[in-house]
Amino acid sequence: MEAGDKVLATHVSKAAKNGRYTSPQVQNEIIDVVGSQITKSIVSKVNAGKFFTVIADEVTDLSNKEILTLVIRYVELESTTIREDFVSYVECDTGVTGKCLADKIISSLTTLGLNLNYLRGQAYDGAGNMAGAAKGAAALITKRHCLALYLHCSSHCLNLAVVKSLQIASIRNMMGVINRTYVFFDSHPKRQKSLEKAISEFAPASKILKLKDLCRTRWVQRIDALNVFRSLLLPVVACFQSIFSEGPSLWSSDSVTDAKSLELALCNSEFLCSMILTNNCLNYLQGLTSGLQAEGKDLLCAVKEIDTVIATLQEVRTNCSKYHQIWFEKVVSLSEAIGNGAVQMPRRCEKQRHRDNVPATSAEKYYLRSITIPLLDHLISELKSRFTPHHKAALQAFVLVPSVLVTLTEEEARSSVQSLVAMYENDLPSPETIESEFDCWRTKWKTANKEEELPTSPIAALEHTSLIFQNIAVLLRIVCVLPVTSCSAERSFSALKRLKSPLRTTMATNRLTALSLLQIHRDIPIDVEKAVDDFARKHPRRLELNSILDN
């Protein structure tokens, strides 16, 4: 009305109080109608592509209710793209056991109008109620739909690999000191102002004026926090020295005591080496961290990126003396910059159970053997063990990608295709012709123009399929929907947090779902006239709604 809608203004001013259609009940009905329109649009695209994957995650909202979010991964045939679309929030009112969650997921997908016979994948986190081998939700769903392959979220796998790798005592202590330093400044505006003053004096070119928190759940996100802390170490130490020198006349006794203890901890040689060496090792994972969280990434591309990182870490491990020398020089430079002098190694003794006691003739050799080598070994070992299931699922599908197909022998290619056909035979339009069709597909790319760039992913290869490659197209679509990560489900929690605020904790799940659909899927157009028609048909109305549109 404030925007100039005269028809609506006339209606509100002249209509009876029970005929204005501005009540909360009417609002909920309108929101539900529009949300249903978005859901139907998504479901129609999913059904057109047939095969899909369910991605789910659970969170506790502000009203202390367990909410399960559902995301569908599918291939949109019109644009030949992989999409991951949020479709619903489900309240876990019957419990959060594996059986309860499996029943909720199946019933919700059925209510949406999806054919579970085409469910080809599941992606959840590694919680026991979701990933348990016997009673987890994934296992129970797989019993009912045997082709719904469960893959642990790749981003969570990377997180677990980093967690297990950073259990070295000196690295744990280093993380604890950084966390204490962050809390020291974050909880006190006066201390933060003193830090900003030190930054302007000792690092005037720095655009960062605040330390970052060490994320408690996403360890790979600690890379950014380590980078920030490393760049601000000199101002932080100078700030601590300033606070201690000014003494109790300007600062509380706790501030002075904590500043001195933290200064001593930051200037310790073991802390400096742990921070620099850990930061340099984890930097190899930073690109992989972002890549595995990307929406629409296919499993084959994820496996390639993981293999690249593992191969790089193995190369660094093979030449660890060369890399460690470069990193240790940075430690020496940093130690001299903060006035700590030469880098020292801890005192050694004959028998030691609670700290590293490796033999070494110099500090450089000591930290090479106590930090760099163990950390690289742990990272490589954990990445290989955590991502093995993803490799097994992806290796069979590699054969259909032209860039891989041309490098395989005929026997290797046929063996992989036979494994795929044995698993998805009922999905193929004509399984009896798959061998001849695959021969044509292989010949197509073997004889392709060498200047033509070969497709390197399933979704890119799908664009080159035609009517003579119907079976290949089906297999590629199935490969495309295999899940990589559950990050899309976690992103929907941002919408939940914005909508279900402390002032709206009593919002029902249906309204929350519909509003989230409107907020997340702003790219899906709303047919207003159809929404009005659907609203009018839901219940008998006092108002003839068509007359409003006529005006």
C-alpha positions as CSV (number, residue, x, y, z in Angstrom):
1,M,0.0,0.0,0.0
2,E,2.9,2.4,0.8
3,A,4.4,1.5,-2.6
4,G,1.2,2.9,-4.3
5,D,-1.0,-0.2,-4.7
6,K,-4.4,1.6,-4.8
7,V,-6.4,-1.6,-5.4
8,L,-5.1,-3.1,-2.2
9,A,-5.6,0.1,-0.2
10,T,-9.2,0.3,-1.3
11,H,-9.8,-3.3,-0.4
12,V,-8.3,-2.9,3.1
13,S,-10.2,0.3,3.8
14,K,-13.6,-0.9,2.6
15,A,-13.7,-4.6,3.2
16,A,-15.2,-6.1,6.3
17,K,-12.9,-7.1,9.1
18,N,-13.5,-10.7,8.5
19,G,-12.9,-10.4,4.8
20,R,-9.6,-8.5,4.6
21,Y,-7.4,-11.6,4.3
22,T,-4.6,-10.2,6.4
23,S,-4.9,-12.7,9.3
24,P,-1.9,-14.9,10.3
25,Q,-3.8,-18.0,9.1
26,V,-4.2,-16.5,5.6
27,Q,-0.5,-15.4,5.6
28,N,0.5,-19.0,6.4
29,E,-1.8,-20.3,3.6
30,I,-0.4,-17.9,1.0
31,I,3.2,-18.7,2.1
32,D,2.4,-22.5,1.9
33,V,0.9,-22.1,-1.6
34,V,3.9,-20.2,-2.9
35,G,6.4,-22.7,-1.2
36,S,4.5,-25.6,-2.8
37,Q,4.8,-24.0,-6.2
38,I,8.6,-23.9,-5.8
39,T,8.7,-27.5,-4.5
40,K,6.7,-28.7,-7.5
41,S,9.0,-26.9,-9.9
42,I,12.1,-28.6,-8.3
43,V,10.4,-32.0,-8.2
44,S,9.3,-31.8,-11.8
45,K,12.9,-31.2,-12.8
46,V,14.1,-34.1,-10.7
47,N,11.5,-36.5,-12.1
48,A,12.5,-35.4,-15.6
49,G,16.1,-36.4,-14.9
50,K,14.9,-39.5,-13.1
51,F,18.0,-40.3,-11.0
52,F,18.7,-38.3,-7.8
53,T,20.6,-38.3,-4.6
54,V,19.4,-37.2,-1.1
55,I,21.7,-35.1,1.0
56,A,20.7,-34.6,4.7
57,D,22.0,-33.0,7.8
58,E,20.6,-32.3,11.3
59,V,20.7,-29.2,13.5
60,T,19.0,-28.0,16.7
61,D,17.1,-24.7,16.2
62,L,16.5,-21.9,18.7
63,S,13.3,-23.6,19.9
64,N,15.4,-26.6,20.9
65,K,13.9,-28.9,18.2
66,E,15.9,-31.3,16.1
67,I,15.5,-30.3,12.5
68,L,16.5,-32.4,9.5
69,T,17.2,-30.6,6.3
70,L,16.8,-32.3,2.9
71,V,18.6,-31.4,-0.3
72,I,18.2,-33.2,-3.7
73,R,21.1,-33.6,-6.1
74,Y,20.1,-34.2,-9.7
75,V,20.9,-33.4,-13.3
76,E,18.8,-30.7,-14.9
77,L,18.3,-31.8,-18.4
78,E,17.4,-28.4,-19.9
79,S,20.8,-26.8,-19.0
80,T,22.8,-30.1,-18.5
81,T,24.0,-29.0,-15.1
82,I,24.3,-30.7,-11.7
83,R,22.0,-29.0,-9.2
84,E,21.7,-29.4,-5.4
85,D,18.4,-27.9,-4.3
86,F,17.0,-27.6,-0.8
87,V,13.5,-29.0,-0.6
88,S,12.4,-29.3,3.0
89,Y,12.9,-29.1,6.7
90,V,11.6,-32.1,8.7
91,E,11.2,-32.0,12.5
92,C,12.6,-35.1,14.1
93,D,9.7,-35.4,16.6
94,T,9.9,-39.3,16.8
95,G,13.6,-39.3,17.7
96,V,17.1,-39.2,16.2
97,T,17.9,-42.9,16.0
98,G,18.9,-44.3,12.6
99,K,15.5,-46.0,12.1
100,C,13.6,-42.8,12.9
101,L,15.8,-40.7,10.6
102,A,15.5,-43.3,7.8
103,D,11.7,-43.3,8.1
104,K,11.6,-39.5,8.1
105,I,13.8,-39.2,5.0
106,I,11.8,-41.9,3.0
107,S,8.4,-40.5,4.0
108,S,9.4,-37.0,3.2
109,L,10.8,-37.9,-0.2
110,T,7.6,-39.8,-1.0
111,T,5.4,-36.9,0.1
112,L,7.3,-34.6,-2.2
113,G,6.4,-36.9,-5.1
114,L,9.8,-38.4,-5.8
115,N,10.1,-41.9,-7.1
116,L,12.5,-43.7,-4.7
117,N,13.2,-46.4,-7.2
118,Y,15.5,-43.8,-8.8
119,L,17.3,-43.0,-5.6
120,R,21.0,-43.6,-6.4
121,G,23.0,-42.0,-3.6
122,Q,23.0,-40.7,-0.1
123,A,25.4,-38.1,1.5
124,Y,25.5,-37.5,5.3
125,D,28.1,-36.7,7.9
126,G,29.8,-39.5,9.8
127,A,27.6,-39.5,12.9
128,G,26.7,-43.0,14.1
129,N,23.0,-42.6,13.7
130,M,23.5,-41.7,10.0
131,A,26.5,-43.8,9.0
132,G,26.3,-46.8,11.3
133,A,27.0,-50.0,9.4
134,A,24.1,-51.9,10.9
135,K,21.5,-49.5,12.4
136,G,22.5,-46.2,10.7
137,A,20.0,-44.3,8.5
138,A,22.1,-44.9,5.4
139,A,22.3,-48.7,6.0
140,L,18.6,-48.9,6.6
141,I,17.7,-47.0,3.5
142,T,20.2,-49.1,1.4
143,K,18.3,-52.2,2.6
144,R,15.1,-50.9,1.1
145,H,16.8,-49.3,-2.0
146,C,19.9,-51.3,-2.7
147,L,21.3,-48.9,-5.3
148,A,21.2,-45.9,-3.0
149,L,25.0,-45.8,-2.5
150,Y,26.1,-44.0,0.7
151,L,29.2,-41.9,0.5
152,H,30.6,-40.1,3.6
153,C,30.8,-36.3,3.0
154,S,34.2,-35.5,1.5
155,S,34.5,-32.3,3.4
156,H,33.9,-34.1,6.7
157,C,36.5,-36.8,5.6
158,L,39.1,-34.0,5.1
159,N,38.2,-32.5,8.4
160,L,38.7,-35.8,10.2
161,A,42.0,-36.4,8.4
162,V,43.3,-33.1,9.7
163,V,42.0,-33.7,13.2
164,K,43.8,-37.0,13.4
165,S,47.0,-35.6,11.9
166,L,47.3,-32.7,14.3
167,Q,47.5,-34.8,17.5
168,I,51.3,-34.2,17.9
169,A,51.8,-32.7,21.3
170,S,53.8,-29.6,20.2
171,I,51.1,-28.8,17.6
172,R,48.3,-29.2,20.2
173,N,50.1,-26.9,22.6
174,M,50.6,-24.4,19.8
175,M,46.9,-24.4,18.9
176,G,46.1,-23.9,22.6
177,V,48.3,-20.8,22.9
178,I,46.8,-19.3,19.8
179,N,43.3,-19.8,21.1
180,R,44.2,-18.3,24.5
181,T,45.7,-15.3,22.6
182,Y,42.5,-14.8,20.6
183,V,40.3,-15.0,23.8
184,F,42.6,-12.5,25.5
185,F,41.9,-9.8,22.9
186,D,38.4,-10.8,21.8
187,S,36.9,-10.5,25.3
188,H,38.2,-7.1,26.1
189,P,37.7,-3.9,24.0
190,K,40.6,-2.1,25.7
191,R,43.1,-4.9,24.9
192,Q,41.8,-5.0,21.3
193,K,42.4,-1.2,21.0
194,S,45.9,-1.7,22.2
195,L,46.5,-4.4,19.6
196,E,45.2,-2.2,16.8
197,K,47.7,0.5,18.0
198,A,50.5,-2.0,17.9
199,I,49.5,-3.1,14.4
200,S,49.5,0.5,13.1
201,E,53.0,0.9,14.5
202,F,54.7,-2.5,13.6
203,A,52.6,-3.5,10.6
204,P,51.1,-0.4,9.0
205,A,50.4,-2.0,5.7
206,S,48.2,-4.7,7.3
207,K,44.5,-4.5,6.5
208,I,43.7,-7.1,9.2
209,L,43.1,-5.6,12.6
210,K,41.7,-8.5,14.5
211,L,42.8,-12.1,15.2
212,K,40.6,-15.0,13.9
213,D,39.0,-17.6,16.0
214,L,40.2,-21.2,15.7
215,C,37.1,-23.0,14.4
216,R,36.2,-25.8,16.8
217,T,34.4,-27.9,14.2
218,R,36.1,-27.2,10.9
219,W,39.8,-27.8,11.5
220,V,40.7,-27.1,7.9
221,Q,39.3,-23.6,8.4
222,R,42.0,-23.0,11.0
223,I,44.4,-22.4,8.1
224,D,43.0,-18.9,7.7
225,A,43.4,-18.3,11.4
226,L,47.0,-19.5,11.3
227,N,47.8,-17.3,8.4
228,V,46.3,-14.2,10.2
229,F,48.1,-15.0,13.4
230,R,51.4,-15.5,11.6
231,S,51.1,-12.1,9.9
232,L,50.3,-10.3,13.2
233,L,52.7,-12.2,15.5
234,L,55.1,-9.2,15.8
235,P,52.4,-6.7,16.7
236,V,50.8,-9.2,19.2
237,V,54.2,-9.7,21.0
238,A,54.8,-5.9,21.0
239,C,51.3,-5.4,22.5
240,F,52.0,-7.9,25.3
241,Q,55.3,-6.2,26.0
242,S,53.5,-2.8,26.2
243,I,50.8,-4.1,28.5
244,F,53.4,-5.6,30.9
245,S,55.6,-2.5,30.8
246,E,52.7,-0.2,31.6
247,G,51.9,-2.4,34.5
248,P,49.0,-2.3,37.1
249,S,48.7,1.5,36.8
250,L,46.8,1.1,33.5
251,W,45.9,-2.6,33.4
252,S,44.3,-5.1,35.7
253,S,46.5,-7.6,37.4
254,D,45.0,-10.4,35.2
255,S,45.8,-8.5,32.1
256,V,49.4,-8.0,33.1
257,T,49.9,-11.6,34.2
258,D,48.3,-13.1,31.1
259,A,50.2,-10.8,28.8
260,K,53.5,-11.8,30.2
261,S,52.7,-15.6,30.2
262,L,51.4,-15.4,26.6
263,E,54.5,-13.4,25.5
264,L,56.8,-16.1,26.9
265,A,54.7,-18.8,25.2
266,L,54.7,-17.0,21.8
267,C,58.5,-16.4,21.9
268,N,59.2,-20.0,22.6
269,S,61.1,-21.7,19.8
270,E,59.0,-24.8,19.9
271,F,55.8,-22.7,19.4
272,L,57.3,-20.8,16.5
273,C,58.5,-23.9,14.7
274,S,55.1,-25.7,15.3
275,M,53.2,-22.7,14.0
276,I,55.3,-22.1,10.8
277,L,55.7,-25.8,9.9
278,T,52.0,-26.7,10.6
279,N,50.9,-23.7,8.6
280,N,53.0,-24.6,5.6
281,C,51.9,-28.2,5.6
282,L,48.2,-27.3,5.9
283,N,48.4,-24.7,3.1
284,Y,48.5,-27.6,0.7
285,L,44.9,-28.5,1.8
286,Q,43.5,-25.0,1.5
287,G,42.4,-25.3,-2.2
288,L,41.0,-28.8,-1.6
289,T,39.0,-27.4,1.3
290,S,37.2,-24.9,-0.9
291,G,36.9,-27.3,-3.8
292,L,35.2,-30.1,-1.8
293,Q,32.5,-27.6,-0.6
294,A,31.6,-26.5,-4.1
295,E,28.0,-27.1,-5.2
296,G,27.6,-29.3,-8.2
297,K,31.0,-30.9,-8.1
298,D,31.1,-34.4,-9.4
299,L,32.7,-37.3,-7.7
300,L,35.4,-37.9,-10.4
301,C,36.6,-34.3,-10.2
302,A,36.8,-34.6,-6.4
303,V,38.8,-37.8,-6.6
304,K,41.2,-36.1,-9.0
305,E,41.7,-33.2,-6.7
306,I,42.3,-35.5,-3.7
307,D,44.8,-37.6,-5.7
308,T,46.6,-34.4,-6.7
309,V,47.0,-33.2,-3.1
310,I,48.1,-36.6,-1.9
311,A,50.7,-36.9,-4.7
312,T,52.0,-33.3,-3.8
313,L,52.3,-34.2,-0.1
314,Q,54.2,-37.4,-1.0
315,E,56.6,-35.3,-3.1
316,V,57.1,-32.9,-0.2
317,R,57.7,-35.9,2.1
318,T,60.2,-37.4,-0.3
319,N,62.1,-34.1,-0.4
320,C,61.2,-33.0,3.1
321,S,64.8,-31.9,4.0
322,K,64.7,-29.3,1.2
323,Y,61.3,-28.0,2.1
324,H,62.0,-28.1,5.8
325,Q,65.1,-26.0,5.3
326,I,63.1,-23.3,3.5
327,W,60.4,-23.3,6.2
328,F,63.0,-23.3,9.0
329,E,64.6,-20.2,7.6
330,K,61.3,-18.5,8.0
331,V,61.2,-19.6,11.6
332,V,64.7,-18.1,12.2
333,S,63.7,-14.8,10.5
334,L,60.5,-14.6,12.6
335,S,62.4,-15.4,15.8
336,E,64.9,-12.7,15.1
337,A,62.1,-10.2,14.3
338,I,60.5,-10.6,17.7
339,G,63.8,-10.4,19.5
340,N,64.0,-14.1,20.5
341,G,67.4,-14.7,19.0
342,A,68.5,-18.1,17.8
343,V,66.0,-21.0,17.5
344,Q,66.6,-23.5,20.3
345,M,65.6,-27.1,20.7
346,P,64.1,-28.4,24.0
347,R,66.3,-30.0,26.6
348,R,66.7,-33.7,26.0
349,C,67.1,-36.5,28.5
350,E,67.7,-40.3,28.5
351,K,64.1,-41.4,28.8
352,Q,61.0,-39.2,28.1
353,R,57.4,-40.3,27.8
354,H,55.5,-37.0,27.4
355,R,57.4,-35.1,24.8
356,D,59.5,-35.7,21.7
357,N,63.0,-36.9,22.5
358,V,64.4,-37.6,19.1
359,P,68.1,-37.5,18.6
360,A,69.4,-34.4,16.7
361,T,72.6,-32.5,16.4
362,S,70.8,-29.1,15.6
363,A,67.5,-27.4,16.1
364,E,66.7,-27.7,12.4
365,K,67.2,-31.5,12.5
366,Y,65.3,-31.8,15.7
367,Y,62.1,-30.0,14.4
368,L,62.4,-31.9,11.1
369,R,62.2,-35.2,12.9
370,S,59.7,-34.2,15.6
371,I,57.2,-32.1,13.6
372,T,57.6,-32.0,9.8
373,I,58.1,-35.7,9.1
374,P,55.4,-37.0,11.5
375,L,52.9,-34.4,10.3
376,L,53.4,-35.1,6.6
377,D,53.2,-38.9,7.3
378,H,50.0,-38.5,9.3
379,L,48.4,-36.3,6.6
380,I,49.2,-38.7,3.8
381,S,48.1,-41.8,5.7
382,E,44.8,-40.2,6.9
383,L,43.9,-38.8,3.5
384,K,44.5,-42.2,1.8
385,S,42.5,-44.1,4.4
386,R,39.6,-41.6,4.7
387,F,39.0,-41.3,0.9
388,T,39.3,-45.0,-0.1
389,P,35.5,-45.5,-0.4
390,H,35.2,-42.5,-2.7
391,H,38.0,-43.9,-4.9
392,K,36.3,-47.3,-5.2
393,A,33.0,-45.7,-6.3
394,A,34.7,-43.3,-8.7
395,L,37.2,-45.7,-10.4
396,Q,34.4,-47.7,-12.1
397,A,32.9,-44.5,-13.5
398,F,36.2,-43.1,-14.8
399,V,36.0,-45.3,-17.9
400,L,33.0,-43.3,-19.3
401,V,34.9,-40.0,-19.2
402,P,36.7,-39.5,-22.6
403,S,39.9,-38.0,-21.2
404,V,40.4,-41.2,-19.2
405,L,38.9,-43.6,-21.7
406,V,41.5,-42.9,-24.3
407,T,44.3,-43.8,-21.9
408,L,42.9,-47.3,-20.9
409,T,43.5,-50.6,-22.7
410,E,40.5,-52.3,-24.2
411,E,40.5,-55.0,-21.4
412,E,40.6,-52.4,-18.6
413,A,37.8,-50.3,-20.2
414,R,35.5,-53.4,-20.8
415,S,36.0,-54.6,-17.2
416,S,35.0,-51.3,-15.7
417,V,32.0,-51.0,-18.0
418,Q,30.8,-54.5,-17.1
419,S,30.9,-53.6,-13.4
420,L,28.8,-50.6,-14.0
421,V,26.3,-52.5,-16.1
422,A,26.1,-55.3,-13.5
423,M,25.1,-52.7,-10.9
424,Y,22.7,-50.5,-13.0
425,E,21.4,-53.0,-15.6
426,N,17.7,-52.3,-14.7
427,D,18.2,-48.6,-15.3
428,L,19.5,-49.0,-18.9
429,P,17.0,-48.6,-21.7
430,S,18.6,-51.5,-23.7
431,P,21.3,-53.3,-21.7
432,E,21.8,-55.9,-24.4
433,T,23.3,-53.3,-26.7
434,I,25.6,-51.7,-24.1
435,E,28.8,-53.5,-25.4
436,S,28.3,-52.3,-29.0
437,E,27.3,-48.9,-27.8
438,F,30.4,-48.6,-25.7
439,D,32.6,-49.7,-28.7
440,C,31.1,-46.8,-30.6
441,W,31.6,-44.4,-27.7
442,R,35.3,-45.5,-27.4
443,T,35.8,-45.2,-31.2
444,K,34.3,-41.7,-31.2
445,W,36.9,-40.4,-28.8
446,K,39.8,-42.5,-30.1
447,T,39.4,-41.0,-33.6
448,A,38.5,-37.5,-32.3
449,N,40.4,-34.5,-33.6
450,K,43.6,-34.2,-31.5
451,E,43.1,-30.4,-31.3
452,E,39.6,-30.9,-29.8
453,E,39.7,-30.8,-26.0
454,L,38.4,-34.0,-24.5
455,P,35.7,-33.8,-21.8
456,T,37.2,-34.3,-18.4
457,S,34.1,-34.8,-16.3
458,P,30.9,-36.8,-16.5
459,I,28.7,-33.7,-16.9
460,A,30.9,-32.5,-19.8
461,A,30.8,-35.9,-21.4
462,L,27.0,-36.0,-21.1
463,E,26.7,-33.0,-23.4
464,H,28.3,-35.1,-26.2
465,T,25.8,-38.0,-26.0
466,S,23.2,-38.4,-28.7
467,L,20.4,-40.9,-29.5
468,I,22.9,-43.6,-30.4
469,F,24.4,-43.4,-26.9
470,Q,21.3,-43.8,-24.7
471,N,22.8,-46.3,-22.3
472,I,26.0,-44.2,-22.0
473,A,23.9,-41.2,-21.2
474,V,22.0,-43.0,-18.5
475,L,25.2,-44.2,-16.8
476,L,26.7,-40.7,-17.0
477,R,23.6,-39.2,-15.4
478,I,23.9,-41.7,-12.6
479,V,27.5,-40.9,-12.1
480,C,26.8,-37.2,-12.0
481,V,24.3,-37.5,-9.1
482,L,26.7,-39.5,-6.9
483,P,27.2,-37.2,-3.9
484,V,30.5,-35.5,-3.0
485,T,29.7,-33.5,0.1
486,S,26.8,-32.6,2.4
487,C,27.8,-28.9,2.5
488,S,24.6,-27.8,0.6
489,A,22.5,-29.1,3.5
490,E,24.7,-27.2,5.9
491,R,24.2,-24.0,3.9
492,S,20.4,-24.2,4.3
493,F,21.1,-23.8,8.1
494,S,22.0,-20.2,7.3
495,A,18.5,-19.6,6.0
496,L,17.0,-21.3,9.1
497,K,19.1,-19.1,11.3
498,R,18.0,-15.9,9.6
499,L,14.3,-16.9,9.6
500,K,13.9,-18.6,12.9
501,S,15.3,-15.8,15.1
502,P,15.0,-15.4,18.9
503,L,11.8,-13.3,18.2
504,R,10.3,-16.1,16.1
505,T,11.0,-19.3,17.9
506,T,7.4,-20.6,17.7
507,M,7.4,-20.7,13.9
508,A,6.0,-24.0,12.7
509,T,8.1,-26.2,10.4
510,N,5.8,-25.9,7.4
511,R,6.0,-22.1,7.5
512,L,9.8,-22.3,8.0
513,T,10.2,-24.6,5.0
514,A,8.1,-22.4,2.7
515,L,9.9,-19.2,3.7
516,S,13.3,-20.9,3.3
517,L,12.3,-22.1,-0.2
518,L,11.4,-18.5,-1.1
519,Q,14.7,-17.2,0.4
520,I,17.0,-19.8,-1.1
521,H,15.4,-20.3,-4.5
522,R,15.1,-16.7,-5.6
523,D,15.9,-17.8,-9.2
524,I,12.7,-19.8,-9.5
525,P,9.9,-17.5,-10.8
526,I,6.6,-17.4,-9.0
527,D,3.4,-17.5,-11.0
528,V,1.2,-15.1,-9.0
529,E,-2.0,-15.9,-10.8
530,K,-1.6,-19.6,-10.3
531,A,-0.8,-18.9,-6.6
532,V,-4.0,-16.9,-6.2
533,D,-6.0,-19.7,-7.9
534,D,-4.5,-22.3,-5.6
535,F,-5.2,-20.2,-2.6
536,A,-8.8,-19.7,-3.7
537,R,-9.3,-23.4,-4.1
538,K,-8.0,-24.4,-0.7
539,H,-11.1,-23.3,1.2
540,P,-14.4,-21.5,0.5
541,R,-13.8,-17.8,0.4
542,R,-15.9,-14.8,1.2
543,L,-14.0,-12.8,-1.4
544,E,-14.2,-13.4,-5.1
545,L,-10.4,-13.3,-5.7
546,N,-10.7,-13.2,-9.5
547,S,-12.3,-9.8,-9.4
548,I,-9.1,-8.4,-7.7
549,L,-7.0,-9.5,-10.7
550,D,-9.6,-8.1,-13.1
551,N,-9.2,-4.7,-11.5
